[in-house]
């Protein structure tokens, strides 16, 4: 299979990830639930995962790295900490439903998208600044669009929020592991990410970096301060009610180590080269509309396209029959499609990882050419 759907989940992972998860299933218990070796080893594994993440994302205190089930879990914690009924929030025009649905669930919350043209980083920053000047309780911004790979100018947007004293939540679902993310420099209130995408961890894992004090999304046992009937005040226990996904954390630890060894700059350069090959090849196809940045530094390892006279979902299905995995449709981000003008049709999305090759990119283009030629006959 040619797997080009890593924006959803990286299927190809370092072998150490599966080994670590399998070992944890058979050897580790629950952290904080005993003084015996399996429980103590589990606690050490969880803390090692926090430490590795803190090094990669420049977090001063590993205990402010919270283990979550996915990015959506972390975003819900962050949003429900900062949102208030009748308040105001500024978001980008490229947010995922993981952001917009929790926002819409807050009664009377005014949601103000800072809309800007696709791949125009200067316009994106200025649009955010204009909306922030109208006042906001907080802001949310994706670092990279999951539909188009558009890298938003998160450093400038974060600076604009800091200057105005407005807390910022960053969705790093498509940037964590493939772009440099400096949490300390951003000064964000929260930064959420999944473990199963660019960090090459198992599904059902994620991280929330906390620059502000969060409100618990769930209450329950933590293995600490058990006499209290309220959640502990300290992190990470305050947000980690119930049994941890320790096999997931063990696998995520190995994924984080892989990213740190390989380096985000090398991963980004590899993904960018593949997107360039695929983008240039797609532009040679008659009737192709390719959403590609003229400046490669504005686009990560994600690319969307449409073919004239083809329904995007049908094309995605036909590619699947040829053993090519892409994603077609709205990609859980209707706001991004509305901003880019593709809401009625959706797009076919190609997304790469550190494990894809030039040969796979070229083979994908040949298959697409064959499908397009067959449909023209």
Secondary structure, 3 states (H helix, E strand, C coil): CEECECCCCCCCCCHHHHHHHHHHHHHCCCCCCCCCHHHHHHHHHHHHHHHHHHHHHCCCCHHHEEEECCHHHHHHHHHHHHCCCCCEEEEECCCCHHHHHHHHCCCCCEEEEECCCCCCHHHHHHHHHHHHHCCCCEEEEECECCCCCEECCHHHHHHHHHHHCCEEEEECCCCECCECCCHHHHCCCEEEEECCCCCCCCCCCEEEEECCCCCCCCCCCCCCCCCCCCCCCCCCHHHCCCCCCHHHHHHHHHHHHHHHHHCHHHHHHHHHHHHHHHHHHHCCCCCEEEECCCCHHHECCEEEEEECCCCHHHHHHHHHHCCEECEEECCCCHHHHHHHCCCCCCEEEEECCCCCCHHHHHHHHHHHHHHHHHHHC
